[in-house]
Amino acid sequence: MARSSTTGGILALAGWLIVASALAESTPDETKSSQLSNHRFSAVLESESAYGIARDQADKLEFLLDPQWEYRWSEDTRITGIARLYAEGFDHLEPGRPSQGEVAPNSRRLQLGDRTDIELREFYLRTLLWRMHLTLGKQQVVWGKADGLKLLDVVNPQNFREFILDNFDDSRIPLWTLNAELPIGGGNLQFLWIPDRTYHRLPQGGATFAFSSSLIVPQAPPGVAVNLRPIERPNNVITDSDIGMRFSSFWHGWDLTVNYLYHYADFPVFFQSVFLAPSGATVTVNPRYERNHLIGGSVSNAFGNLTVRGEAIYNTDRFVLTMNRRDGDGVIKSGEIAYVLGLDWSGIQDTLVSFQLFQSWLLHPANGIVRDTLDTTSTILLRRHFLNETLETEVLWLQSVNQGDGLIRPKISYELRDNLKIWTGFDLFYGDRNGLFGQFDRNDRLVIGMELGI
C-alpha cells in the first residue's frame, strides 16, 4: 500500500510537470502576467512530493497555487494581494483539521476539508507619504539573513509544518502590520506596529514533524498523567501588540543595522504544576505566551571574494524547560545573548562556499535545565552553478555541536525555462532523538518538486 501511494504521488507530480511545461511554453517570453490598464495579474504554481525513506511511504503530495494581483494607483502608490490555495494528497503533515489556535481569527485559513484550504497570504498598500515609505496591511518583514536557521529574522512567526525544511518565504506567516520607513541621518529608520496576535504554527500530535525532543516538549516521568491545557493567548489588540524599530546605514563599506523588538515570543512557554492524589500524580501543563525585549543588530561587508556577515541579539526573557523537580513551574527565566557569524567565499567561478557559526549563551542558567548554558550550531553550504546558471547543485549541512545531531540537505535544481524550475533532493536527519534534529531521525526523505510562473 505504501509503495502504491508513493508511485501515485510520483506519477501525479510527473503529470503536473507535463502540464506545467506546456503552460510555460505557451507563456510569452516578454511578460509573465496578463495586464489590464493599471492592474497586473500573475500566479505561481508549485508542487512537491516527498517519500519517507525509513517508513517506506509517501509523506506528502503538495500543490500550491499563489495568485497575485497588483493595482498601481500612481507612480508612488500600489496595492498588492497574494492568496494561496493549498492541497495535500496524504494528510500526514497536518492530520485532520488543525485547530489554528496560534493564529489570530482574522488571519486564519479557510479550511475546505482535511487536505485543502485557502489563505490570504499578503494584502498591503504601499505608498510614499511626504518622505516616508509606508506599507500598511498583511505582509512579511525580513530582518535577518542567516541560512538554514533564524536569529534576527523573528518579526514574523513561522509555520513548522515541515520543521525548518520549507523555504523561509513560504514558512514565514505574514502579519497585519504598519510598516513605516523614513530616511534620517544618512540612514533609514523603520518603525513597526503589529496588532496581529499570530504566533508559530506548531505541528500537532500525530503529524510527521510533531516535536518530541525534551529540548522543546516537557517530558513526564513514567506513570504520571499529563493534563495539557489550551494555550493562553494575549487578547487585547492594542496593549498586546508588538512594536519594532530598526535603523540601517552604510558606513565605510559596512552595512549596519540596529534592531529592537518588543514582542510576545512566538513559542509558548509550558508552565507545569503537579497535583498529587491517592490514584497517582498528575502534571498539568499551562502553555502561554510571554513578553520579551529583543535588542540586536547586523553587519556585513565584502572583501574581494570574501563576504563577512554577522547578527547578534540580546533577549531579556528567555524561558527554558528544567528537569529539576524542586522547581515550581518546570521552567526557568534567563537573559540570553546569541549571535551568528557567517563567511561566504566565491573565489571559484559559479561557486559559493559558506560557513556559519551560531551560538546561544544563557546568562542566568540553573541546575536541571534541558539545554547547555552555551549552545553551538554550525552550518556549511556548498553551491555551484552549471550551464549558464540554469543548473544548480547545493549541499547544506547543519550540525549541533552540543547534541551531536544534524541535518544534511543535498539538492539539484534545473530551470527548464525562465518560468519553470524543477528540483530533487534529500533531507537526511541523524542523531539522538532528544536532539533538535535527531528527533526526526526516522524522517529522512526524497523530495521532487516543480515551480511554474504563470
C-alpha positions in Angstrom: 0.0 0.0 0.0 2.8 2.4 0.8 4.6 1.7 -2.4 1.3 2.2 -4.3 0.7 5.6 -2.8 4.4 6.6 -3.5 4.1 5.6 -7.1 0.8 7.5 -7.3 2.4 10.6 -5.9 5.3 10.5 -8.3 3.0 9.9 -11.3 0.8 12.8 -10.2 3.8 15.1 -9.9 5.1 13.9 -13.3 1.7 14.8 -14.8 1.9 18.2 -13.3 5.3 18.7 -14.9 4.0 17.8 -18.3 1.1 20.3 -17.9 3.5 22.9 -16.5 5.9 22.5 -19.4 3.0 23.1 -21.8 1.8 26.2 -19.9 5.4 27.5 -19.7 5.9 27.1 -23.5 2.7 29.0 -24.2 3.6 31.9 -21.9 5.0 34.8 -23.9 8.7 35.5 -23.1 8.2 39.2 -22.9 5.8 39.1 -19.9 4.8 36.6 -17.2 1.5 38.2 -16.3 -1.6 39.5 -18.1 -2.1 43.2 -17.7 -5.3 45.3 -17.9 -4.8 49.1 -17.5 -3.1 49.6 -14.1 -3.9 46.1 -12.9 -1.3 43.3 -13.1 -2.2 39.6 -12.6 0.1 36.7 -12.2 0.4 33.4 -10.4 2.9 30.8 -9.1 2.1 27.1 -9.2 4.2 24.8 -7.1 4.1 21.1 -6.4 6.3 19.0 -4.2 6.3 15.3 -3.4 8.2 13.6 -0.6 8.9 9.9 0.0 9.8 8.9 3.6 12.8 6.5 3.3 12.8 4.9 6.7 9.0 4.5 6.9 8.8 3.4 3.2 5.8 5.6 2.5 4.8 8.8 0.7 5.0 11.7 3.2 3.4 14.4 1.1 2.0 15.4 -2.3 1.6 19.1 -2.0 0.1 21.6 -4.5 0.2 25.4 -4.0 -1.4 28.0 -6.2 -0.5 31.6 -5.4 -2.5 34.0 -7.5 -1.1 37.6 -7.2 -2.8 40.9 -8.1 -1.3 44.4 -8.1 -3.0 47.7 -8.8 -0.9 50.8 -9.4 -2.8 53.8 -8.2 0.1 56.1 -9.1 3.8 56.1 -9.5 4.3 56.0 -5.7 1.2 54.0 -4.7 0.2 50.5 -5.3 -1.9 47.7 -3.7 -0.7 44.1 -3.7 -2.7 41.0 -2.9 -1.4 37.4 -2.7 -3.7 34.4 -2.0 -2.9 30.7 -1.6 -4.8 27.6 -2.5 -3.2 24.7 -0.7 -4.0 21.0 -1.3 -2.2 18.0 0.2 -2.6 14.4 -1.1 -1.8 12.3 2.0 -2.7 14.5 5.1 0.4 13.5 7.1 1.8 17.0 7.7 -1.3 18.4 9.4 -3.6 15.4 10.1 -7.3 16.3 10.2 -8.4 19.9 10.6 -5.8 22.0 12.5 -7.3 24.0 15.4 -5.4 27.1 14.3 -5.3 28.2 18.0 -2.0 30.0 17.5 -3.4 32.2 14.7 -5.5 35.4 15.2 -9.1 35.0 13.9 -8.7 37.5 11.1 -5.5 35.7 9.8 -6.8 32.1 9.8 -7.1 29.9 6.7 -10.4 28.9 5.3 -10.4 25.1 5.6 -12.3 23.4 2.7 -11.6 19.9 4.1 -8.9 17.9 5.9 -6.5 18.4 3.0 -7.4 21.7 1.3 -7.5 25.3 2.4 -7.5 28.9 1.1 -5.4 31.6 2.7 -4.9 35.4 2.2 -1.1 35.4 2.3 -0.4 39.1 1.8 -2.6 42.2 1.2 -1.0 45.6 1.6 -0.9 49.2 0.4 2.5 50.7 -0.3 2.8 54.4 -0.8 5.1 57.5 -0.3 3.7 59.9 2.3 5.8 63.0 2.4 9.3 61.5 2.8 8.1 58.3 4.5 7.6 55.0 2.7 4.5 53.4 4.2 3.4 49.8 3.9 0.1 49.0 5.5 -1.5 45.6 5.6 -0.7 41.9 5.8 3.0 41.5 4.9 6.4 39.9 5.6 9.1 41.9 7.3 12.6 40.4 6.9 15.4 41.4 9.2 18.0 38.7 9.4 19.7 36.9 6.5 21.2 33.8 8.1 20.9 30.5 6.2 19.1 27.4 7.5 18.3 28.8 10.9 16.9 32.2 12.1 18.3 34.6 14.6 17.3 38.2 13.9 14.5 37.2 11.5 11.9 37.0 14.2 9.3 39.7 13.3 7.1 37.1 11.5 6.3 33.8 13.2 7.0 30.6 11.3 5.0 27.6 10.2 6.8 24.5 11.5 4.6 22.1 9.5 7.8 20.8 7.9 10.1 21.7 10.7 12.7 24.1 9.1 12.7 22.3 5.7 10.4 24.8 4.0 12.0 27.9 2.4 11.8 31.0 4.5 9.4 32.9 2.2 6.8 30.1 2.5 7.4 29.2 6.2 7.0 32.9 7.3 3.5 33.7 8.5 2.6 37.2 7.2 1.1 39.6 9.8 -1.2 42.6 9.7 1.4 45.4 10.2 2.0 49.1 9.9 5.5 49.4 8.4 6.9 52.9 8.1 10.4 53.8 6.8 11.9 57.2 6.9 15.3 58.4 5.6 17.1 60.1 8.5 20.7 60.9 9.4 22.3 59.3 6.4 20.4 56.1 7.1 16.9 54.7 7.2 14.6 54.4 10.3 11.9 51.7 10.2 9.0 51.6 12.7 6.7 48.6 13.0 3.3 48.3 14.8 1.9 44.8 14.7 -1.6 44.3 16.2 -1.8 40.8 14.7 -1.7 38.3 17.6 -0.5 35.3 15.5 2.4 33.1 16.7 4.3 30.0 15.5 2.1 27.3 13.9 3.3 24.1 15.6 2.5 20.6 14.3 0.0 18.7 16.4 0.4 15.2 17.8 0.5 12.5 15.0 1.9 14.9 12.4 5.1 13.8 10.6 7.2 16.6 12.2 5.4 16.8 15.6 8.0 17.9 18.2 9.2 15.2 20.7 12.6 16.4 21.8 13.0 17.2 25.5 14.5 20.5 24.5 11.1 21.6 23.3 8.4 19.4 24.9 8.1 18.7 28.7 8.7 15.0 29.4 6.5 13.5 32.1 8.0 10.7 34.3 6.7 7.2 33.7 3.3 6.6 35.2 2.5 10.3 35.6 -0.7 11.5 33.8 -0.5 14.7 31.8 -3.2 17.3 31.5 -2.4 19.7 28.6 -4.5 22.8 28.8 -5.3 25.1 25.8 -2.7 27.8 25.1 -3.4 31.1 26.8 -3.4 33.8 24.1 -3.0 37.5 24.5 -6.4 39.0 23.9 -6.1 42.8 23.7 -5.4 44.1 20.2 -3.8 47.3 21.5 -1.9 46.5 24.6 -0.8 43.1 23.3 0.6 44.5 20.0 4.2 44.1 19.0 6.4 47.1 18.3 9.7 47.2 16.5 12.3 49.6 15.2 15.4 49.3 13.0 18.0 51.8 12.0 20.0 50.8 8.9 23.0 52.6 7.5 26.2 52.2 5.3 29.5 53.1 6.9 32.9 52.7 5.4 31.9 49.7 3.4 29.8 48.1 6.2 26.1 47.6 6.0 24.9 48.1 9.6 21.6 47.7 11.4 20.5 48.3 15.0 17.2 46.5 15.8 14.7 46.5 18.7 11.5 44.4 19.0 9.1 44.4 22.0 7.0 41.3 21.3 5.5 38.1 22.5 7.9 35.3 21.9 6.3 33.0 19.3 6.9 29.8 21.1 4.6 29.2 24.1 6.1 28.6 27.5 5.0 25.3 29.0 4.4 26.1 32.7 3.8 23.0 34.7 2.1 22.2 38.1 1.9 18.8 39.9 -1.2 17.5 41.6 -0.8 14.6 44.0 -3.8 12.3 44.6 -4.3 8.8 46.0 -4.7 7.5 42.5 -1.4 9.0 41.4 0.3 12.2 40.3 -1.0 14.4 37.5 1.1 17.1 35.7 -1.0 20.0 34.4 0.7 21.9 31.6 -0.5 25.5 31.1 1.1 26.9 27.9 1.1 30.7 27.4 3.0 33.3 25.5 5.4 35.6 27.3 6.7 39.1 26.5 10.4 39.7 25.5 12.6 42.7 24.6 14.9 41.9 21.8 17.9 44.2 21.2 20.2 43.4 18.3 21.9 44.3 15.1 23.7 43.1 12.0 26.8 43.8 10.0 28.1 42.8 6.6 31.0 43.7 4.3 32.7 42.3 1.2 36.5 41.9 0.9 37.1 40.8 -2.6 35.8 37.2 -2.9 35.0 37.0 0.8 31.9 38.4 2.5 31.8 38.7 6.2 28.4 39.0 7.9 27.0 38.7 11.4 24.0 39.1 13.6 23.7 39.4 17.4 20.8 39.7 19.8 20.0 40.0 23.4 16.8 38.6 24.7 15.7 39.8 28.1 13.3 36.9 28.9 14.2 33.5 27.5 12.3 30.6 29.1 13.9 27.2 29.3 12.5 23.9 30.5 14.1 22.3 33.5 14.1 18.7 34.9 14.6 19.9 38.4 11.5 18.6 40.3 12.0 21.2 43.0 11.2 23.9 40.5 7.7 25.1 41.0 6.6 25.5 37.4 9.1 23.5 35.3 10.8 26.4 33.6 13.5 29.0 34.4 13.8 32.5 33.0 17.1 33.9 31.8 18.6 36.6 29.7 20.2 35.3 26.5 22.9 36.5 24.2 23.1 34.9 20.8 25.0 35.6 17.6 25.8 34.1 14.1 29.0 34.7 12.2 29.0 33.9 8.5 31.8 33.7 5.9 30.8 33.5 2.2 33.6 32.8 -0.3 33.1 32.9 -4.1 36.7 32.6 -5.3 35.9 29.9 -7.8 33.6 30.9 -10.7 30.0 30.0 -10.3 30.7 28.5 -6.8 29.8 29.6 -3.3 31.2 28.2 -0.1 29.5 29.5 3.1 30.2 28.8 6.8 28.1 29.9 9.7 28.6 29.6 13.5 25.5 30.1 15.7 26.0 30.4 19.5 23.5 31.0 22.3 24.5 31.8 25.8 22.1 31.8 28.8 23.1 34.5 31.3 21.3 33.0 34.3 21.3 29.2 34.0 20.0 26.9 36.7 20.6 23.3 37.7 18.5 20.8 35.7 17.8 22.8 32.6 17.4 20.7 29.5 19.9 22.6 27.3 23.5 23.6 27.8 24.4 27.0 29.0 26.4 27.6 25.8 24.7 26.0 22.8 26.5 25.9 19.4 25.4 25.0 15.9 27.4 25.2 12.7 26.4 25.2 9.1 28.2 24.7 5.8 26.7 25.5 2.4 28.3 24.4 -0.9 26.6 25.7 -4.1 27.7 25.6 -7.7 26.0 26.6 -11.0 26.4 25.0 -14.4 25.0 25.5 -17.9 24.8 29.3 -17.7 23.3 29.1 -14.3 20.3 27.0 -15.4 21.5 24.0 -13.3 22.2 24.5 -9.6 23.7 22.0 -7.2 24.0 22.5 -3.5 24.5 20.8 -0.1 23.5 22.4 3.2 24.8 20.7 6.4 23.6 21.8 9.8 25.4 20.3 12.8 24.6 20.7 16.6 27.9 20.7 18.3 26.4 20.1 21.8 23.9 17.3 20.9 25.9 15.7 18.0 22.9 15.6 15.7 22.3 17.3 12.5 20.7 17.6 9.0 22.2 17.2 5.5 20.3 18.6 2.5 21.7 17.8 -1.0 19.7 19.3 -3.8 19.8 19.7 -7.6 17.5 22.2 -9.4 17.2 22.9 -13.1 15.5 25.8 -15.0 13.8 24.3 -18.0 12.6 27.7 -19.0 12.7 31.2 -17.4 9.4 30.5 -15.6 9.7 26.8 -15.0 12.0 25.1 -12.5 12.2 21.5 -11.3 14.3 20.1 -8.4 15.1 16.9 -6.5 17.0 16.3 -3.3 17.2 14.6 0.1 16.5 15.7 3.7 18.7 13.5 5.9 18.5 13.7 9.7 20.8 12.0 12.2 21.5 11.9 15.9 19.8 11.1 19.2 16.0 11.5 19.4 16.4 14.1 22.2 18.2 16.5 19.8 16.6 19.2 17.8 17.5 17.4 14.6 17.8 13.9 16.0 14.1 13.8 17.0 13.4 13.4 13.3 16.0 10.6 12.7 13.3 8.5 11.0 12.1 11.3 8.8 14.7 11.1 6.1 13.0 11.7 2.7 13.5 12.1 -1.0 11.9 15.2 -2.4 10.8 16.0 -6.0 9.3 19.4 -6.9 8.5 22.0 -9.6 7.6 25.7 -9.7 5.8 27.4 -12.6 5.3 31.2 -13.0 2.1 32.0 -14.9 
